[in-house]
Amino acid sequence: MRHELFSRVALKTDQSRHRLKRGDVATIVEQHAGRLGQEPGYTLEVFNAIGETIAVVTVRESEIEALRSGEILHVRELTTAG
């Protein structure tokens, strides 16, 4: 596993089913090794600006990236799906 449990990561892809967008920040709450020939994955918990859980999603390792010191967090309004 490339990312540690409980570390914060950014989404590299939109997760429209959960109203999440590329760049949204999430916390890793579970790691999934994947079967032979299958990409590892993670379960992420996503919080709103005041710390309430808004989504729990499972993604492939290639769909997230580590946060870097040269980046800044940004607030956006959570829009409704559809």
N, C-alpha and C positions, 0 to 999 in steps of 0.2 A: 504494500500500500504506500502510495506516494504522499498522502496527506494524513496528518495525525487526528485522532479522535478529539473532538471538541475544539478544533481549530476553525477559524473563520475563513471562508473562501468566497469567491465571486462566481456567479454563473457565466458561462461562456455562450449559452444559448437561451433563447426565450423559452419559458415553460408556460405557454398561453393557457393551458388547462387550469393552472393555479394563479393566473394573472401576474406571473413573474417575468421580468425582462433581463436580458443580458446585462451584466454588471451588478445585479442585485446581490446583496451579501447574505450569506447563510452560515449556519454552524453545523459541522459534521457531528451527527449523533450516533451513527452506526456505519461500520465498514463491511463490505461484501466482497469476498475474494473472487468470486466468479468461478465458473466451471472451467475445465480444460479448454483452452482456446477462446475463452470468453473474457471480455474486458472487466476489470474490477469495477465496483460501484460503491456508492455511498448513499446513506439516508441523511437528508439535510433538514434542519428546522429553520424556518424563516420567520423573523420577527418584524413587527412594525416599528415605527420610530420610538414608541414608548415601552417596548419590550414585550408586547403581547404576541403570542404565536399566531401567525396567519396561514402557515402552510407547513406540511411535512411532505417532502418529495424524495423519491429515489432516482438517482442519476448515474450515468456512466462516468468514469474517471475523466474522460475526454471532454465532459460537459462542464467542468469546474476548473478554476485556477486559484493559486495562492494569492493572497493580498500582498502588495509590495509597498515599501515605505514611500515611494514617489507618487502614490495614488491618494486621492481624497474621497471620502464618502459623500454621497449626494442624496438628498431627500426628494422623492417624487410622490405624487398622489397615487394611491392604489385604485386603479380603474376597474370597473366591472367587466367580466368576461363577455364576449360576444359583441 
